[in-house]
C-alpha cells in the first residue's frame, strides 16, 4: 500500500510537517474554548493521517506514539514564543517574554493542559527556561534568588496559571441541611463582595467578571516588583 495518497507533488512527509499538522488539528478540534481541554484529545493518529493524506503507519516513522507526538506539539508551540528586545533590563525582558508566552498560548488553547500533562519538560521547554534563567542571572540576580524566583513564577513563565476562580472547574455550592443551595451572597458575603468589586470580561477563563489579561499582568507585576526588591536587598535563602 502506498504511504501517501493524492497528488504526486505533495510535500514529503517529515517530522516537522507531522507536528505542524497536529498543532493545526488540535487548534481546530475544540481548542478555542476557555479551557481548551478537547483540542489535543479531539483527534487520533488516524485522523491526523487523514489530514496529511497518508496511511496511519506512515506517521510512526516520524513519531513513535501519541505521547511523543504531544511532546513535539509542545515544542512547536513553545518555539513560537518571542524573545525580548535586545538591551532590555532583566525585569522588562522577563515581562516581555512571559506576555509573549501568554499570547502564544491564547492562540493554542489546548497547549497549557498538554504542557501540564507531560512527565518531564521537553527540549524546547528546557531551552526556554534556560533562556529565562539567563536573563535573571545576566541581570545580576544570584543563583539562589533565581532558583526561588523560578518556583514562584511557575507555569506563569509559560503563559498560564492555575487560577483560584477557574470557571472550567466551578462546582455548585453545597446544599443546606434542607436540601437547597444557599444564596451565595448571604452564605459567603466576603466572596460575593470581592466578586462584585471589579467587572471586566464576561468571557474570562479566570471567572465571570474578571479580565484574564488584567489579572494575569497584575499578578505578574506583583511578582516582578517583589523580585526586584529582594534583588536590591541582596536577599538570600539563608537570610529568611
Secondary structure as GFF3:
##gff-version 3
##sequence-region A 1 240
A	DSSP	alpha_helix	15	28	.	.	.	ID=ss1
A	DSSP	alpha_helix	45	52	.	.	.	ID=ss2
A	DSSP	alpha_helix	56	59	.	.	.	ID=ss3
A	DSSP	alpha_helix	66	78	.	.	.	ID=ss4
A	DSSP	alpha_helix	90	107	.	.	.	ID=ss5
A	DSSP	alpha_helix	111	117	.	.	.	ID=ss6
A	DSSP	alpha_helix	123	138	.	.	.	ID=ss7
A	DSSP	alpha_helix	143	153	.	.	.	ID=ss8
A	DSSP	three_ten_helix	154	158	.	.	.	ID=ss9
A	DSSP	three_ten_helix	167	169	.	.	.	ID=ss10
A	DSSP	alpha_helix	184	187	.	.	.	ID=ss11
A	DSSP	alpha_helix	189	195	.	.	.	ID=ss12
A	DSSP	alpha_helix	212	233	.	.	.	ID=ss13
A	DSSP	three_ten_helix	237	239	.	.	.	ID=ss14
###
